[in-house]
Amino acid sequence: MRGPLGAVIGRFPSSDGNAQMGGIIRHNRKCRDIVFLVIFIAFWVGMIVNSSFGFNQGDPLRLTYGLDYKGNVCGNKHANPGLRELELKYWLNPNQVYQSGLKDSQFKLADARSICLMDCPTPSEDSLNWVCDYPEGEIRLSMDDWIDRNYDYFEFLTPEMRNSSVNLQGPCYPVIFPSVNVYWSCQFLARPSNVSLTHWKQMGGMNIDADLIIDKSIHKSTNSRSSVLKRYMSDIGKSWPILIVCGGILPLFLAVIWLLMIRHFVAAMPWVTVILFNILIVSVTMFYYLKAGWIGNDAITPIIGDHDPYVHIFGRELDHMRAAAVLMTFVMAVSVLTSIAIIRRIIMATSVLKVAAKVIGEVQALIIFPIIPYAILAIFYMLWLSASLHLFSSGQIVQNNCNSNCCAYDLASKRVNCDRCCGYSIRYTPHIDIAIFFHLFGGYWATQFFVACSSTVIAGSVASYYWARGETSPEIPFLPVFSSMKRLARYNLGSMAIGSLTVSFMESIRFILESIRRKLKVASTTPDSWIGRAAHNTSRFCLRCIEWIIKSVNRNAYIMIAITGKSFCKASAIATELIMNNILRIGRVNVIGDVILFLGKLCISLSSALFAFLMSDTHKYRSAHNKISSPLFPVLVCWGLGYVVATLFFGVVEMSIDTIILSYCQDSEEHQGTAQYAPPLLMETLNDQNEMQRLTQGPPSS
């Protein structure tokens, strides 16, 4: 049988009744789980190398803007020629665009000749407009003059150049089709200008195909999965002010307010939390409906800037927003019904929260301690997100290997060039998907590690309070939070590494299996029989349950690490044994308290999401340079960041409750069922017979 463990600090009577004298009891602690700390450090060396590769090879501009026929990224002021403010990709030859859209064509849109412009050209109402190649060679114009002339220097062409242009080989090309700015590419509209076509034919120009294919070809390219993913990543980069305000500052402010209200208005907080949660989740769902176009006329649109109101172009982003709206509707319905169902248990939660409020009042440094891991995570996330953008855009710009007819007039060589006239594309380095997964895994592991460290520090501080009999006595160290931080840094970082790694590993397995499921679904190879579907859904449910159990065990293991200084595995075993031995005493108390705290975290994160919707709906992010393709990803990131911040601060209450309860169980077990160190308020809550019956056995049957 396991012997007495003792306390972190405090006078500890042993199980045989003889008091241990000599003042404050301190365990003979030593460094634990050093191997996993070494693994964690080695992993971070790999993270630094991986991120350095991204910063070296990546360019976030590639996520937003396209490439011209020279391989330059539109909008890049360091390109040759300089493309500052020339951010729109425009395809010069309409026949090449048409040819790329044919079903059996070998010609790809990426090989069609394209340049970067400031705005999309429009056909003239009484003549023929031209868009000419970048000025060089015999064309003695600066880039600024070229822009001022609306990209038209046809009048300066030699007869040879004019003849080449009439044959759609440049350097000038006719503007026959109107176009609109769709995600920084000029998408042709299959409505050719009759006036322009007439002038073109009078000049003896070659035939121009004016079918709907010319519209669909560019639309298909801009709506490819890779293009949509790049835009989503670009949205995160463009909306960094939203992430700072709604993902960092706002949840920090709301979490501190919530802790202060728990301290002073504990009886009302469960009711306030449940009501506020319902209001917020309904509000966020309504915003999804607004952006999906199901309420009002404010649906997201892929068109940037002013355009003909009769032009309607739809993108994948709208479909994703509508899918999110449907999912939020389901989540909202389940959440509202669940919150209504637990109303009868709110009084129980109030009793539990009173104990946590008492601890926060005695150890007041706990209110401000989460600011330390918050600041560390804030710096980490800024660096991590920047590295993510560079990794997603990493690769080399290389010329395509095409066998198509892409001949065009070369101003530098003064002739039509049919060699090396293929377009450019970004060739991603081998195993870039592994590097991205490694980076994502590292971000999640680091988050779990910092949360684990924060939880353990809080648990150590609360344990100091408990084992000093819940009094502000000389036996509580001065500034117990810093004493707990010192013990963590000196002895238990390895245990934090293995605990956070366990959660991250399980989450990664679930992510990989979910990715495989989606690929099988796309390939239509999912099981058709009801047995197959049942097995598939059961496996997903089991993984969720295992993940939840691991997180619960980890949290209690962190508490026992703070109390006993044991290794992670030993502390997990001790915590699990204590919980199983006292499940009837603490089970319902713990569950209902956790539910209220979980709703509180959701209130903070939903507030972040709601304000992110409001900020993304301002003019800055709806038009021109900073337009985001969809508020979906910025809102989700703010939601996630808000939840992480809330977890750090709500961990004060959560870990206070769990530490007090586990310490109470340990205290009772060490002293033949009678807790010796429990603070008075805890004794009033758990030892009063009527309260005990209401908390652990439910109302008596009639």
C-alpha positions in Angstrom: 0.0 0.0 0.0 1.2 3.5 -0.8 2.7 5.3 2.2 2.1 8.9 3.3 3.0 11.5 0.8 3.0 14.6 3.0 2.6 18.1 2.0 4.5 20.7 0.0 4.8 22.8 3.1 3.2 22.8 6.5 3.4 20.7 9.6 2.5 17.2 8.6 1.3 14.6 11.1 2.3 11.2 9.8 -0.2 8.3 9.6 0.8 6.9 12.9 -0.2 10.0 14.7 3.2 11.3 15.6 3.7 14.9 14.6 6.7 15.7 12.5 8.5 18.5 14.2 11.1 20.9 12.9 9.0 23.5 11.2 8.1 23.6 7.6 8.2 20.2 5.8 10.0 20.3 2.5 10.3 17.2 0.3 13.6 16.0 -0.8 12.8 16.9 -4.4 15.0 16.2 -7.4 14.8 16.7 -11.2 12.2 14.5 -12.8 11.7 13.3 -16.4 14.9 14.8 -17.6 14.9 12.7 -20.8 11.7 14.4 -22.0 13.1 17.8 -21.2 16.1 17.0 -23.4 13.7 15.8 -26.1 11.7 19.1 -25.8 14.8 21.2 -26.1 16.0 19.2 -29.1 12.6 19.6 -30.7 12.9 23.3 -30.3 16.2 23.4 -31.9 14.5 21.7 -34.8 11.7 24.3 -34.7 14.2 27.1 -35.0 15.9 25.4 -38.0 12.5 24.7 -39.6 11.4 28.3 -39.1 14.7 29.7 -40.4 14.1 27.7 -43.6 10.7 29.3 -43.9 12.1 32.8 -43.4 14.8 32.2 -45.9 12.6 30.6 -48.6 9.2 32.2 -48.1 7.5 35.4 -49.1 4.0 36.1 -47.7 3.3 38.3 -50.8 3.0 35.0 -52.8 -0.1 34.1 -50.7 -2.0 37.1 -52.0 -0.6 38.1 -55.4 0.2 36.2 -58.6 3.3 35.9 -60.8 3.8 37.7 -64.0 5.4 36.1 -67.1 8.9 37.1 -65.8 8.4 35.3 -62.5 8.0 38.4 -60.5 5.4 38.6 -57.6 2.9 41.3 -58.3 3.3 44.2 -55.9 7.0 43.5 -55.2 8.9 46.8 -55.3 12.2 44.9 -55.5 11.2 43.1 -58.8 12.7 44.0 -62.2 10.9 46.1 -63.3 9.7 47.5 -59.9 6.1 46.5 -59.4 5.2 48.7 -56.4 1.4 49.2 -56.3 1.1 47.0 -59.4 -0.8 44.2 -57.6 -3.3 42.9 -60.1 -2.4 40.0 -62.3 -3.7 40.5 -65.9 -3.6 38.0 -68.7 -2.7 39.8 -72.0 -3.7 37.3 -74.6 -7.5 36.3 -74.4 -7.0 33.4 -76.8 -4.5 31.8 -74.5 -6.9 32.2 -71.6 -9.6 30.6 -73.8 -7.3 27.8 -74.9 -6.4 27.0 -71.3 -10.0 26.4 -70.4 -10.6 23.8 -73.2 -11.2 20.3 -71.8 -8.5 18.4 -73.7 -6.0 21.3 -74.0 -2.4 20.9 -73.0 -2.0 24.6 -72.5 -2.2 25.7 -68.9 -3.3 29.1 -67.6 0.0 29.4 -65.8 1.7 29.6 -69.2 -0.5 32.4 -70.5 1.3 35.7 -70.8 0.5 37.9 -67.8 1.7 41.2 -66.3 1.0 43.2 -63.2 -1.3 46.2 -63.3 -2.7 48.8 -60.9 -6.3 48.2 -62.0 -8.2 46.0 -64.4 -8.5 47.5 -68.0 -12.0 48.1 -69.5 -12.9 48.3 -73.2 -13.3 51.7 -74.8 -16.8 52.9 -75.7 -15.8 54.4 -79.0 -12.4 53.0 -80.0 -10.0 50.2 -79.2 -7.9 50.2 -76.0 -4.6 48.4 -75.7 -2.6 47.0 -72.8 1.1 46.8 -73.6 4.0 44.9 -72.1 6.4 46.4 -69.6 8.3 49.2 -71.5 11.9 48.3 -72.3 14.2 48.2 -75.3 13.1 50.7 -78.0 10.1 51.8 -75.9 11.6 54.8 -74.1 9.1 55.1 -71.3 9.4 54.9 -67.6 7.1 52.7 -65.6 5.4 55.7 -64.2 4.7 57.1 -67.7 3.5 53.6 -68.8 1.0 53.7 -65.9 -0.1 57.2 -66.7 -0.8 56.2 -70.3 -3.1 53.4 -69.0 -0.4 50.9 -70.1 -0.8 51.9 -73.8 2.1 52.8 -76.0 0.7 51.3 -79.3 1.3 54.6 -81.1 5.0 54.2 -80.5 5.3 50.7 -82.1 7.2 50.0 -85.2 5.4 48.4 -88.2 6.9 45.1 -87.2 5.6 45.4 -83.7 2.2 46.5 -84.8 1.9 43.5 -87.1 3.0 41.2 -84.2 0.4 42.8 -82.0 -2.4 42.3 -84.5 -1.5 38.6 -84.5 -1.8 38.5 -80.6 1.9 38.2 -80.1 2.5 41.5 -78.5 4.0 43.7 -77.3 0.5 45.3 -77.2 -2.8 43.4 -76.8 -6.3 44.6 -77.4 -8.8 45.1 -74.6 -11.8 43.2 -75.8 -13.3 41.8 -72.6 -14.3 43.8 -69.5 -12.7 42.4 -66.3 -13.1 42.7 -62.6 -10.7 42.4 -59.7 -11.3 39.0 -58.2 -8.8 38.3 -55.4 -6.1 40.4 -57.1 -6.5 38.8 -60.6 -8.4 40.4 -63.4 -11.1 37.9 -64.3 -12.5 38.3 -67.8 -16.3 38.6 -68.2 -17.6 36.7 -71.3 -19.2 39.9 -72.6 -16.9 41.2 -75.4 -17.3 44.9 -76.4 -18.9 45.0 -79.8 -17.2 48.4 -80.5 -13.8 47.0 -79.7 -14.4 43.9 -81.7 -15.4 46.0 -84.7 -12.2 48.1 -84.5 -10.2 44.9 -84.0 -11.6 43.3 -87.2 -11.1 46.4 -89.2 -7.4 46.3 -88.3 -7.2 42.8 -89.6 -6.8 41.2 -86.2 -6.9 37.5 -85.8 -10.1 35.8 -84.6 -10.7 36.1 -80.8 -12.8 33.4 -79.1 -15.6 34.9 -77.0 -17.1 31.9 -75.3 -18.0 31.4 -71.6 -14.9 29.3 -71.3 -12.8 32.4 -71.1 -14.7 33.3 -67.9 -14.6 29.9 -66.4 -10.8 29.3 -67.0 -9.7 32.1 -64.6 -12.5 31.4 -62.2 -11.4 27.8 -61.9 -7.8 28.9 -61.2 -8.7 31.4 -58.5 -11.0 28.9 -56.8 -8.6 26.0 -56.7 -8.0 24.5 -53.2 -4.4 25.7 -53.1 -5.5 29.2 -54.1 -8.2 29.3 -51.4 -5.8 28.0 -48.7 -3.2 30.6 -49.7 -5.9 33.3 -49.4 -6.9 32.1 -46.0 -3.3 32.2 -44.7 -3.0 35.7 -46.3 -6.1 36.8 -44.4 -4.4 35.9 -41.1 -1.4 38.0 -42.1 -3.5 41.0 -43.3 -5.7 40.9 -40.2 -2.9 41.1 -37.6 -4.5 44.2 -35.9 -7.6 42.1 -35.4 -5.6 39.2 -33.9 -3.8 41.6 -31.5 -7.0 43.3 -30.3 -9.6 40.5 -30.4 -7.2 37.6 -29.8 -4.9 39.2 -27.3 -6.0 42.4 -25.6 -9.8 41.8 -25.4 -9.6 38.3 -23.8 -7.0 39.5 -21.4 -9.2 42.3 -20.2 -12.4 40.1 -20.1 -10.6 37.3 -18.2 -9.2 39.6 -15.5 -12.7 41.1 -15.1 -14.2 37.6 -14.8 -11.6 36.7 -12.1 -12.4 39.9 -10.1 -16.1 39.2 -10.4 -15.5 35.7 -9.1 -13.7 37.1 -6.2 -16.4 39.6 -5.3 -19.7 38.4 -6.8 -19.2 34.6 -6.7 -22.9 33.8 -6.1 -24.1 35.6 -9.3 -21.3 34.5 -11.6 -22.7 31.0 -12.6 -26.0 32.7 -13.7 -24.2 35.5 -15.5 -22.0 33.0 -17.3 -24.8 30.8 -18.5 -27.0 33.8 -19.7 -24.0 35.6 -21.4 -23.0 32.3 -23.1 -26.4 31.9 -24.7 -26.5 35.5 -25.9 -23.0 35.3 -27.4 -23.4 32.0 -29.2 -26.6 33.3 -30.8 -24.9 36.5 -31.8 -21.9 34.8 -33.4 -24.2 32.4 -35.3 -26.2 35.4 -36.6 -23.0 36.9 -37.9 -22.2 33.7 -39.8 -25.7 34.0 -41.3 -25.0 37.6 -42.3 -21.7 36.8 -44.0 -23.3 33.7 -45.7 -25.9 35.9 -47.3 -28.8 34.2 -45.6 -29.7 37.4 -43.6 -29.5 40.8 -45.3 -27.3 41.6 -48.3 -23.9 41.6 -46.7 -22.6 38.2 -48.0 -18.8 38.0 -48.6 -17.8 38.6 -52.2 -14.6 37.8 -54.1 -14.7 41.1 -56.1 -12.4 43.8 -54.8 -13.3 47.5 -55.3 -16.1 49.1 -57.2 -17.8 47.0 -59.9 -21.0 46.6 -61.9 -23.8 45.6 -59.4 -25.1 43.2 -61.9 -21.9 41.2 -61.9 -22.1 38.3 -59.5 -19.1 36.0 -59.0 -19.1 33.3 -56.3 -16.1 31.8 -54.6 -15.4 28.8 -52.4 -15.1 31.1 -49.4 -18.9 31.7 -49.5 -19.5 28.0 -49.6 -17.2 27.5 -46.6 -19.0 30.4 -44.7 -22.3 28.7 -45.3 -21.0 25.4 -44.1 -19.7 27.1 -41.0 -23.1 28.7 -40.5 -24.8 25.4 -40.6 -22.3 23.9 -38.1 -22.8 26.9 -35.8 -26.5 26.4 -35.9 -26.2 22.8 -34.7 -23.7 23.8 -32.0 -25.9 26.7 -30.9 -28.9 24.5 -30.5 -27.0 21.8 -28.5 -25.3 24.4 -26.4 -28.5 26.3 -25.5 -30.4 23.2 -24.6 -27.5 21.9 -22.5 -27.1 25.2 -20.6 -30.9 25.1 -19.9 -30.5 21.5 -18.6 -27.8 22.4 -16.0 -29.7 25.3 -14.5 -30.8 23.2 -11.5 -27.1 22.4 -10.8 -25.9 26.0 -10.8 -26.4 26.3 -7.0 -23.9 23.4 -6.6 -21.4 25.3 -8.8 -21.8 28.4 -6.6 -20.8 26.4 -3.6 -17.7 25.1 -5.3 -16.7 28.5 -6.7 -16.9 30.0 -3.2 -13.9 27.9 -2.2 -11.9 29.1 -5.2 -12.9 32.7 -4.5 -11.6 32.3 -0.9 -8.3 31.0 -2.2 -8.0 33.9 -4.7 -8.7 36.3 -1.9 -6.0 34.8 0.3 -3.3 34.3 -2.4 -4.0 37.5 -4.4 -0.9 37.1 -6.6 -2.9 34.3 -8.4 -5.0 37.0 -10.1 -2.1 38.6 -11.9 0.2 35.5 -12.3 -1.4 34.4 -15.6 -0.1 37.6 -17.2 3.4 36.0 -17.1 2.5 33.0 -19.3 0.2 35.2 -21.3 3.1 37.5 -22.2 5.3 34.5 -23.1 2.6 33.0 -25.3 1.9 36.4 -26.9 5.6 36.7 -28.0 5.7 33.1 -29.1 2.5 33.3 -31.2 3.7 36.4 -33.0 6.9 34.6 -34.0 5.1 31.4 -34.7 2.5 33.0 -36.9 5.1 34.9 -38.8 7.1 31.7 -39.4 3.8 30.0 -40.5 3.2 32.5 -43.2 6.7 32.2 -44.5 6.6 28.4 -44.4 3.3 28.3 -46.3 4.7 30.6 -49.0 8.2 28.9 -49.1 9.5 27.5 -52.4 11.4 28.5 -55.5 9.9 30.4 -58.4 10.8 28.3 -61.5 9.8 28.5 -65.1 7.4 25.9 -66.3 8.3 23.2 -68.9 5.6 23.6 -71.5 5.4 22.5 -75.1 2.7 25.0 -76.0 2.6 27.9 -78.5 3.4 30.8 -76.2 5.3 33.0 -78.7 5.5 36.6 -77.8 7.4 39.7 -78.9 10.5 40.3 -76.9 11.3 44.0 -76.7 14.8 43.4 -75.5 15.8 41.1 -78.4 13.5 43.0 -80.9 11.8 39.8 -82.3 9.1 37.3 -81.6 10.5 34.7 -79.2 9.1 31.2 -79.0 11.8 29.8 -76.7 11.5 29.8 -73.0 8.2 31.7 -73.2 6.4 29.5 -70.6 5.1 31.0 -67.5 6.4 30.7 -63.9 5.1 28.9 -60.9 6.1 28.3 -57.3 7.8 24.9 -56.9 7.5 23.8 -53.3 10.5 22.2 -51.8 10.3 18.4 -51.1 8.6 17.4 -47.9 7.3 20.9 -47.3 4.1 19.3 -46.0 6.2 17.5 -43.3 7.8 20.8 -42.4 4.4 22.5 -42.0 3.0 19.6 -39.9 6.2 19.8 -37.8 5.6 23.5 -37.3 1.9 23.1 -36.4 2.7 20.3 -34.0 5.4 22.4 -32.3 2.9 25.3 -31.9 0.4 23.0 -30.2 3.0 21.3 -28.0 4.4 24.7 -26.9 0.9 25.9 -26.1 0.2 22.8 -24.0 3.6 23.1 -22.3 3.0 26.7 -21.2 -0.5 25.9 -20.1 0.9 22.9 -18.1 3.5 25.1 -16.5 0.9 27.7 -15.6 -1.4 25.1 -14.1 1.4 23.5 -12.0 2.4 26.9 -10.6 -1.2 27.6 -9.6 -1.5 24.2 -8.1 1.6 24.7 -6.0 0.4 28.0 -4.8 -3.0 26.7 -3.8 -1.4 23.6 -2.1 0.6 26.0 0.0 -2.6 27.7 1.1 -4.3 24.3 1.8 -1.5 22.7 3.8 -1.2 25.9 6.0 -4.8 25.3 7.0 -6.2 28.0 4.7 -4.9 30.8 6.8 -2.5 33.6 6.0 0.0 32.3 8.4 3.9 32.4 8.6 3.9 28.9 7.2 2.8 30.2 3.8 6.0 31.4 2.0 6.2 35.1 1.1 4.8 35.3 -2.4 3.9 31.6 -2.8 3.4 32.0 -6.5 7.1 32.7 -7.0 8.0 29.9 -4.7 5.9 27.5 -6.8 7.5 29.0 -10.0 11.0 28.3 -8.6 10.1 24.7 -7.8 8.7 24.2 -11.2 11.7 25.7 -13.0 14.2 23.7 -10.9 12.6 20.3 -10.7 9.6 19.7 -13.0 10.0 21.1 -16.5 10.6 17.5 -17.8 7.3 16.4 -16.3 5.6 19.4 -18.1 7.3 18.3 -21.4 6.0 14.7 -21.2 2.5 15.8 -20.1 2.1 18.3 -22.9 3.7 15.9 -25.4 1.0 13.2 -24.5 -1.8 15.6 -25.3 -0.2 16.9 -28.5 0.5 13.3 -29.7 -3.1 12.3 -29.2 -4.4 15.4 -30.9 -2.0 14.8 -33.9 -3.2 11.2 -34.3 -6.8 12.5 -34.3 -5.9 15.1 -36.9 -4.1 12.6 -39.2 -7.0 10.2 -39.0 -9.5 13.0 -39.7 -7.4 14.1 -42.8 -7.4 10.5 -44.0 -11.2 10.3 -43.5 -11.6 13.5 -45.6 -9.4 12.2 -48.4 -11.4 8.9 -48.4 -14.6 10.9 -48.5 -13.4 12.9 -51.5 -12.3 9.7 -53.2 -15.7 8.1 -52.5 -14.1 5.2 -50.7 -15.9 5.6 -47.4 -17.6 2.5 -46.1 -21.1 2.2 -47.5 -22.5 -0.4 -45.1 -24.1 0.6 -41.8 -21.5 -1.6 -40.0 -18.7 0.3 -41.7 -20.2 3.7 -40.9 -20.9 2.6 -37.3 -17.3 1.4 -36.9 -16.0 4.6 -38.4 -18.0 6.9 -36.1 -17.3 4.7 -33.1 -13.5 5.0 -33.6 -13.8 8.8 -33.9 -15.9 8.9 -30.6 -13.4 6.7 -28.9 -10.5 8.9 -29.9 -12.4 11.9 -28.5 -13.0 10.1 -25.2 -9.3 9.0 -24.9 -8.2 12.6 -25.6 -10.6 13.9 -22.9 -9.4 11.3 -20.4 -5.7 12.1 -21.1 -6.3 15.8 -20.6 -8.2 15.2 -17.3 -5.5 12.8 -16.1 -2.8 15.3 -17.0 -4.4 18.1 -15.1 -4.7 16.1 -12.0 -1.1 14.8 -12.5 0.1 18.4 -12.6 -1.5 19.0 -9.2 0.1 16.0 -7.7 3.5 17.0 -9.2 3.1 20.4 -7.5 2.1 18.7 -4.2 4.5 15.7 -4.1 7.3 16.6 -6.6 6.9 13.1 -8.1 7.6 12.2 -11.8 4.7 12.6 -14.3 3.8 8.9 -14.5 4.0 8.4 -10.7 1.9 11.6 -10.1 -0.6 10.4 -12.7 -1.0 7.1 -10.9 -1.4 8.8 -7.5 -4.0 11.2 -8.8 -5.9 8.5 -10.6 -6.0 6.4 -7.4 -7.2 9.3 -5.3 -9.9 10.2 -7.7 -11.1 6.6 -8.0 -11.1 6.2 -4.2 -13.2 9.4 -3.8 -15.2 9.5 -7.0 -18.5 9.6 -5.1 -17.4 12.5 -2.9 -15.9 14.7 -5.6 -17.2 13.5 -8.9 -20.4 15.6 -9.3 -18.7 18.6 -7.6 -15.9 18.5 -10.0 -18.0 18.0 -13.1 -20.5 20.8 -12.6 -17.7 23.2 -11.6 -15.8 22.3 -14.8 -18.9 22.8 -16.9 -19.4 26.3 -15.6 -15.8 27.2 -16.1 -15.9 25.7 -19.6 -18.9 28.0 -20.4 -16.9 30.9 -19.0 -14.0 30.1 -21.4 -16.4 29.9 -24.2 -17.9 33.3 -23.2 -14.4 34.9 -23.5 -13.6 33.2 -26.8 -17.0 33.9 -28.2 -16.6 37.6 -27.3 -13.3 37.5 -29.2 -15.0 36.0 -32.2 -17.8 38.5 -32.1 -15.5 41.5 -32.0 -13.4 40.0 -34.7 -16.5 39.8 -36.9 -17.2 43.5 -36.1 -13.6 44.6 -36.8 -13.4 42.6 -40.1 -16.6 44.2 -41.2 -15.1 47.7 -41.3 -14.1 49.4 -44.5 -10.4 48.7 -44.0 -10.9 44.9 -44.5 -13.7 45.1 -47.0 -12.0 46.9 -49.8 -8.8 47.9 -51.5 -5.4 46.8 -50.3 -6.3 45.2 -47.0 -9.4 43.3 -48.1 -9.6 39.8 -46.7 -11.2 37.1 -48.7 -13.3 35.9 -45.8 -13.5 36.7 -42.1 -13.7 33.0 -41.4 -10.1 32.3 -40.6 -9.3 35.5 -38.6 -12.5 34.9 -36.6 -11.5 31.3 -35.9 -7.9 32.3 -34.9 -9.3 35.0 -32.6 -11.7 32.4 -31.2 -8.8 30.0 -30.5 -6.5 32.6 -29.1 -9.3 33.9 -26.8 -9.9 30.3 -25.6 -6.1 29.9 -24.8 -6.0 33.2 -22.9 -9.2 32.3 -21.0 -7.7 28.9 -20.2 -4.6 30.6 -18.7 -6.7 32.9 -16.4 -9.6 30.5 -15.7 -6.9 27.9 -14.7 -6.6 29.9 -11.5 -10.2 29.0 -10.5 -10.1 25.6 -12.2 -6.8 24.5 -10.6 -7.8 26.0 -7.3 -10.9 23.8 -7.1 -9.1 20.7 -8.3 -6.1 21.2 -6.1 -8.2 21.9 -3.0 -10.3 18.8 -3.7 -7.4 16.5 -4.4 -5.5 17.9 -1.4 -8.6 17.3 0.7 -8.8 13.7 -0.5 -5.1 13.2 0.1 -5.4 14.7 3.6 -8.4 12.5 4.4 -6.6 9.4 3.2 -3.4 10.2 5.2 -5.4 10.8 8.4 -7.9 7.9 8.5 -10.7 9.8 6.8 -10.5 13.0 8.7 -8.9 15.9 6.9 -6.5 17.8 9.2 -5.5 20.7 7.0 -8.7 21.6 5.2 -9.5 25.4 5.4 -12.8 26.2 7.3 -14.8 27.2 4.2 -14.0 23.8 2.5 -15.0 22.0 5.7 -18.3 23.9 5.7 -18.9 23.0 2.1 -17.9 19.4 2.1 -18.5 18.2 5.7 -21.9 19.6 6.4 -24.2 16.7 6.0 -27.0 18.4 4.1 -24.5 20.1 1.7 -22.7 16.8 1.3 -25.9 15.0 0.4 -26.8 17.7 -2.1 -23.4 17.8 -3.7 -22.6 14.2 -4.0 -25.8 12.2 -3.8 -28.4 14.6 -5.4 -31.7 15.5 -3.9 -33.4 12.8 -1.8 -36.0 10.7 -3.5 -39.6 11.3 -2.5 
